[in-house]
């Protein structure tokens, strides 16, 4: 029996706020996923970049422990009937998102990504890792979401509430956070390194996103993600506490500076020409950091030596969109890479780089 065929009971407490009835509850995400809807006449269009950022935060957090979200806000448009224990949603009825669209879709996307990773681990025989991923999937499906449901709003009132939420509660721009946040260790390291490199490469210091036509090679936001991948092997965007083994700050800065300078050696001369080359794309840059970390870890070599091995890509990669190293993210119709910055794509790109480097490495030692 599906949620379309059955009544959904939502336990909680109802009260009146500014003359409007509201139901407060907490339900498992799997239930919420089945009963929510998005009305595009009320909601803004989904920001895929924002969804991806939240998804990475969720995946990273669920692997290490718990994470917390503020309440999601919905409108039931009169569908929910109040009962002493909460409310009842009739078969086939939906509740409509007013605040929480990106978090909801990020949770759905996170479950999808974890399922794909689980299947990959099963196919290569890593059943213990697949079991861990399944436990993370189960945790997200049963994640308790706190929801606030307006029971009888009109559409114009929904639009007004949506506008109030999104104009009065603004998150700080991530580019500005990167420039000024003193609490984030990775942001601080990134600012120092960018200052040392500013005469050698153009770095976007304010915007979090770089357009195809931008003359900047990278941004503070992308560099920060590279540092996390370089020193921790992770692709999260929300880690602030650096986990840097036993390295001193000077050693960290030396390694990081060498990593970014290596780009100038291995990338083509027109490295910021994103229509021709992939070198200016965030997913490719983060994958290089991931590759370096994997070489350092798997071969038990110093970071500096791992970075030296990246130079093998100078002759074995054209950096063009159609290069065989990017076949997993290449769209032959549009003739360019796409979805290069997802967790799976970055991991696969890093694996391609690593295999190419190790192939030449083995050849040199024969």
C-alpha positions as CSV (number, residue, x, y, z in Angstrom):
1,X,0.0,0.0,0.0
2,X,1.4,3.4,-0.9
3,X,0.9,6.8,0.7
4,X,-1.4,7.7,-2.2
5,X,-3.7,5.0,-1.0
6,X,-3.7,5.6,2.7
7,X,-4.4,8.3,5.3
8,X,-1.2,9.7,6.9
9,X,-1.5,10.5,10.6
10,X,0.8,13.3,11.7
11,X,1.3,13.4,15.5
12,X,1.9,16.8,17.0
13,X,0.5,19.9,18.5
14,X,-1.7,22.6,16.9
15,X,-2.0,26.3,17.9
16,X,-3.0,29.6,16.4
17,X,-0.4,32.2,15.3
18,X,-1.5,35.6,14.0
19,X,-4.9,34.1,13.3
20,X,-3.6,31.1,11.4
21,X,-3.7,27.5,12.5
22,X,-0.3,25.7,12.6
23,X,0.6,22.1,13.3
24,X,4.1,21.4,14.7
25,X,5.3,17.8,14.3
26,X,8.4,15.6,13.7
27,X,8.3,12.9,11.1
28,X,10.7,10.5,9.4
29,X,12.1,11.8,6.2
30,X,10.8,8.8,4.2
31,X,7.3,9.8,5.2
32,X,7.9,13.5,4.3
33,X,9.4,12.5,0.9
34,X,6.1,10.7,0.1
35,X,3.7,13.5,1.0
36,X,5.5,16.8,0.0
37,X,5.0,18.8,-3.2
38,X,6.5,21.9,-4.7
39,X,4.3,24.6,-6.2
40,X,6.5,26.6,-8.6
41,X,4.0,29.5,-8.5
42,X,5.0,29.9,-4.9
43,X,8.6,28.6,-4.7
44,X,11.6,29.8,-6.6
45,X,13.4,27.5,-9.0
46,X,15.7,24.9,-7.5
47,X,19.3,26.0,-7.2
48,X,21.2,22.9,-8.2
49,X,24.5,24.2,-6.9
50,X,23.0,24.9,-3.5
51,X,21.4,21.5,-3.4
52,X,24.8,19.9,-4.2
53,X,26.5,21.8,-1.4
54,X,23.8,20.8,1.2
55,X,24.0,17.2,-0.1
56,X,27.8,17.1,0.4
57,X,27.3,18.4,3.9
58,X,24.7,15.7,4.6
59,X,26.9,12.9,3.2
60,X,29.9,14.1,5.2
61,X,27.9,14.5,8.4
62,X,26.0,11.2,8.3
63,X,29.3,9.3,7.9
64,X,30.7,10.9,11.1
65,X,27.7,11.4,13.3
66,X,24.6,13.6,13.4
67,X,23.5,16.8,11.7
68,X,20.7,19.3,12.5
69,X,18.4,21.4,10.4
70,X,16.0,24.1,11.4
71,X,12.3,23.4,11.0
72,X,10.9,22.9,7.5
73,X,7.8,25.0,6.8
74,X,4.8,23.7,4.8
75,X,1.2,24.6,3.8
76,X,-1.5,21.9,3.8
77,X,-4.0,24.1,1.9
78,X,-6.8,22.8,4.1
79,X,-6.1,19.1,3.4
80,X,-5.1,18.2,6.9
81,X,-7.9,17.6,9.4
82,X,-7.1,18.4,13.0
83,X,-7.5,15.6,15.5
84,X,-6.7,15.5,19.2
85,X,-3.3,13.8,18.6
86,X,-2.2,16.1,15.7
87,X,-3.5,15.9,12.2
88,X,-4.6,13.5,9.4
89,X,-3.7,13.9,5.7
90,X,-6.3,12.2,3.4
91,X,-5.1,9.6,0.8
92,X,-3.5,11.3,-2.2
93,X,-3.2,14.7,-0.6
94,X,0.0,16.6,-0.3
95,X,1.7,19.3,1.8
96,X,3.5,22.2,0.0
97,X,7.0,23.4,0.8
98,X,7.3,27.1,1.8
99,X,10.8,26.7,3.4
100,X,13.1,23.7,3.1
101,X,13.0,22.9,-0.6
102,X,16.8,22.7,-1.0
103,X,17.3,20.7,2.2
104,X,14.5,18.3,1.1
105,X,16.0,17.7,-2.4
106,X,19.5,17.5,-0.9
107,X,18.4,14.7,1.4
108,X,16.8,12.8,-1.6
109,X,20.0,13.4,-3.6
110,X,22.2,12.2,-0.7
111,X,20.3,8.9,-0.4
112,X,20.6,8.4,-4.2
113,X,24.3,9.1,-4.1
114,X,24.9,6.7,-1.2
115,X,22.9,4.0,-3.0
116,X,25.1,4.4,-6.1
117,X,28.2,4.1,-4.0
118,X,26.8,1.1,-2.2
119,X,26.2,-0.7,-5.5
120,X,29.7,0.1,-6.7
121,X,31.2,-1.3,-3.4
122,X,29.1,-4.5,-3.8
123,X,30.2,-4.9,-7.4
124,X,33.8,-4.8,-6.5
125,X,33.3,-7.1,-3.5
126,X,33.7,-4.5,-0.7
127,X,30.7,-5.8,1.3
128,X,31.7,-4.4,4.6
129,X,31.9,-0.9,3.1
130,X,28.5,-1.5,1.3
131,X,27.0,-2.4,4.7
132,X,28.3,0.9,6.2
133,X,26.7,2.8,3.3
134,X,23.4,1.0,3.8
135,X,23.4,2.0,7.5
136,X,23.9,5.6,6.4
137,X,21.0,5.3,3.9
138,X,18.8,3.9,6.6
139,X,19.7,6.7,8.9
140,X,18.8,9.4,6.3
141,X,15.5,7.6,5.5
142,X,14.5,7.7,9.2
143,X,16.0,11.1,9.8
144,X,13.5,13.0,12.1
145,X,12.5,16.2,10.3
146,X,10.8,18.9,12.4
147,X,8.0,20.5,10.4
148,X,5.7,23.4,10.8
149,X,2.5,23.2,8.7
150,X,0.2,26.1,8.1
151,X,-3.2,24.5,7.8
152,X,-5.4,27.0,6.0
153,X,-3.3,29.6,4.1
154,X,-4.4,31.0,0.8
155,X,-2.0,31.0,-2.2
156,X,-1.3,34.7,-1.9
157,X,-0.6,34.3,1.8
158,X,1.8,31.4,1.0
159,X,3.7,33.7,-1.5
160,X,3.9,36.5,1.2
161,X,5.2,34.1,3.8
162,X,7.7,32.7,1.4
163,X,9.0,36.2,0.5
164,X,9.1,37.1,4.2
165,X,11.2,34.0,5.0
166,X,13.6,34.6,2.2
167,X,14.1,38.3,2.6
168,X,14.3,38.6,6.3
169,X,16.5,35.6,6.9
170,X,19.6,35.7,4.7
171,X,22.6,33.4,5.1
172,X,26.0,35.2,4.7
173,X,27.4,35.0,1.1
174,X,29.9,32.2,1.0
175,X,32.4,34.4,-0.8
176,X,32.3,36.9,1.9
177,X,32.6,34.2,4.5
178,X,35.8,33.0,2.8
179,X,37.2,36.5,2.9
180,X,36.5,37.4,6.5
181,X,35.6,34.4,8.6
182,X,38.2,34.0,11.3
183,X,36.8,30.8,12.9
184,X,37.3,28.6,9.8
185,X,40.8,27.2,9.8
186,X,40.6,26.2,6.1
187,X,39.4,29.6,5.1
188,X,42.3,31.2,7.0
189,X,44.8,28.9,5.3
190,X,43.2,29.6,1.9
191,X,43.5,33.3,2.3
192,X,47.2,33.0,3.2
193,X,48.0,30.8,0.2
194,X,45.9,32.9,-2.2
195,X,47.9,35.9,-1.0
196,X,51.2,34.2,-2.0
197,X,49.8,33.1,-5.4
198,X,48.0,36.3,-6.5
199,X,50.9,37.4,-8.7
200,X,51.0,34.0,-10.5
201,X,47.3,33.2,-11.1
202,X,44.0,35.1,-11.0
203,X,41.8,34.0,-8.0
204,X,38.2,35.0,-7.6
205,X,38.1,36.4,-4.0
206,X,34.4,37.4,-3.6
207,X,32.1,35.3,-5.8
208,X,31.6,31.6,-4.8
209,X,30.9,30.6,-8.4
210,X,33.0,31.1,-11.5
211,X,31.3,31.5,-14.9
212,X,32.5,29.8,-18.1
213,X,33.8,33.2,-19.3
214,X,35.6,34.2,-16.1
215,X,39.3,35.0,-16.4
216,X,40.0,33.7,-12.9
217,X,41.5,30.2,-12.7
218,X,39.9,29.3,-9.4
219,X,38.2,30.9,-6.4
220,X,38.8,31.0,-2.6
221,X,35.8,28.7,-2.2
222,X,37.2,26.1,-4.6
223,X,40.7,26.4,-3.1
224,X,39.3,25.7,0.3
225,X,37.6,22.5,-0.9
226,X,40.9,21.5,-2.5
227,X,42.7,21.9,0.8
228,X,40.1,19.6,2.5
229,X,40.6,17.0,-0.2
230,X,44.3,17.4,-0.1
231,X,44.8,16.9,3.6
232,X,41.7,14.8,4.5
233,X,40.6,13.2,1.3
234,X,37.1,14.6,1.8
235,X,34.9,16.6,-0.6
236,X,32.8,18.3,2.0
237,X,32.1,22.1,1.9
238,X,31.2,22.4,5.5
239,X,34.3,21.3,7.5
240,X,35.8,24.2,9.5
241,X,38.0,22.3,11.9
242,X,41.1,21.2,10.1
243,X,42.4,17.6,10.6
244,X,46.0,17.9,9.4
245,X,47.8,14.9,10.8
246,X,51.0,15.9,12.5
247,X,51.9,18.7,10.1
248,X,52.9,22.1,11.4
249,X,51.3,25.3,9.9
250,X,54.4,26.1,8.0
251,X,54.5,22.5,6.5
252,X,50.9,22.8,5.6
253,X,51.4,26.1,3.8
254,X,54.5,24.7,2.0
255,X,52.6,21.7,0.7
256,X,49.5,23.7,-0.2
257,X,51.6,26.3,-2.1
258,X,53.4,23.6,-4.0
259,X,50.1,21.9,-4.9
260,X,48.6,25.0,-6.4
261,X,51.8,26.0,-8.2
262,X,51.9,22.6,-9.8
263,X,48.8,23.6,-11.7
264,X,50.8,26.2,-13.6
265,X,53.1,23.3,-14.7
266,X,50.6,20.7,-15.7
267,X,47.7,22.8,-17.1
268,X,47.7,24.1,-20.7
269,X,48.7,27.7,-21.4
270,X,45.1,28.8,-21.9
271,X,44.1,27.1,-18.7
272,X,41.2,29.5,-18.0
273,X,39.6,28.8,-21.4
274,X,36.8,26.7,-20.0
275,X,35.1,26.2,-23.4
276,X,38.2,24.3,-24.6
277,X,39.9,23.0,-21.4
278,X,38.7,21.4,-18.2
279,X,41.5,22.9,-16.0
280,X,39.3,25.8,-14.8
281,X,36.5,23.5,-13.5
282,X,36.1,23.0,-9.8
283,X,35.5,19.2,-10.0
284,X,38.8,18.8,-11.9
285,X,40.8,20.9,-9.4
286,X,39.4,19.1,-6.4
287,X,40.0,15.7,-8.1
288,X,43.7,16.7,-8.4
289,X,43.8,17.4,-4.7
290,X,42.1,14.1,-4.0
291,X,44.7,12.3,-6.2
292,X,47.6,13.9,-4.3
293,X,46.1,12.7,-1.0
294,X,45.6,9.2,-2.3
295,X,49.2,9.0,-3.6
296,X,50.5,10.2,-0.3
297,X,48.4,7.8,1.7
298,X,48.4,4.6,-0.5
299,X,52.1,4.8,-1.4
300,X,53.2,6.2,2.0
301,X,55.2,9.0,0.3
302,X,55.6,12.6,1.4
303,X,53.1,15.2,0.0
304,X,55.9,16.9,-1.9
305,X,56.7,13.7,-3.8
306,X,53.0,13.0,-4.5
307,X,52.8,16.5,-6.0
308,X,55.8,15.9,-8.1
309,X,54.0,12.8,-9.6
310,X,51.2,15.1,-10.7
311,X,53.6,16.4,-13.3
312,X,53.2,13.2,-15.2
313,X,49.8,14.5,-16.3
314,X,51.4,17.3,-18.2
315,X,52.2,14.9,-21.1
316,X,49.5,12.3,-20.6
317,X,46.4,14.6,-20.4
318,X,45.3,17.2,-23.0
319,X,42.9,18.7,-20.5
320,X,40.4,19.0,-23.3
321,X,36.8,18.1,-22.6
322,X,37.0,15.1,-24.9
323,X,40.1,13.6,-23.3
324,X,39.7,9.9,-22.4
325,X,40.4,10.8,-18.7
326,X,37.1,12.6,-18.6
327,X,35.0,10.1,-20.5
328,X,32.8,9.4,-17.4
329,X,31.7,13.1,-17.3
330,X,31.8,13.9,-21.0
331,X,28.6,14.7,-22.9
332,X,29.2,13.8,-26.6
333,X,26.2,15.8,-27.7
334,X,27.1,19.0,-26.0
335,X,30.9,18.2,-26.4
336,X,31.8,19.2,-22.9
337,X,32.1,17.8,-19.5
338,X,29.1,18.0,-17.2
339,X,28.3,17.2,-13.6
340,X,32.0,17.3,-12.9
341,X,31.7,18.5,-9.3
342,X,29.5,15.8,-7.7
343,X,31.1,13.5,-5.1
344,X,31.0,10.5,-7.4
345,X,32.4,12.4,-10.4
346,X,35.3,13.8,-8.4
347,X,36.1,10.4,-7.0
348,X,36.1,8.8,-10.5
349,X,38.2,11.7,-11.9
350,X,40.7,11.3,-9.1
351,X,40.8,7.5,-9.8
352,X,41.5,8.2,-13.5
353,X,44.3,10.6,-12.6
354,X,45.8,8.2,-10.1
355,X,45.7,5.2,-12.6
356,X,47.4,7.3,-15.3
357,X,50.1,8.5,-12.9
358,X,50.7,5.0,-11.5
359,X,50.8,3.5,-15.0
360,X,53.6,5.8,-15.9
361,X,55.3,5.3,-12.6
362,X,55.4,1.5,-13.0
363,X,56.6,2.0,-16.6
364,X,59.5,4.1,-15.3
365,X,60.6,1.6,-12.8
366,X,60.8,-1.4,-15.2
